[in-house]
Amino acid sequence: MIAFTVAGFTGGLVDEEGSKELLTEQGYTDIVIGNYDWWGCGENDWWQTEFKAISPSGQEVTGTVCKGLWKKKTIRFN
């Protein structure tokens, strides 16, 4: 029951569309969106969306797109 509640809660805090939009604008391709990333962003970031993509230079990268209520989206790399 608790796992279901946690999964339901964090599922709403993954911004798949916004993350793909930001990564595409920055030149990333073959974007694969993952789950909520518990430890990928700062304490003021509510949306924490894992991703894997190909960078503009052709390398595979992984990271998290972070977004807070009062701040714009940022990309953090692993």
Secondary structure, DSSP 8 states (H G I E B T S, - for coil): -HHHHHHHHHHTT--HHHHHHHHHHTT-EEEEEEEE-TTSS-TTEEEEEEEEEE-TTS-EEEEEEEEETTEEEEEEE-
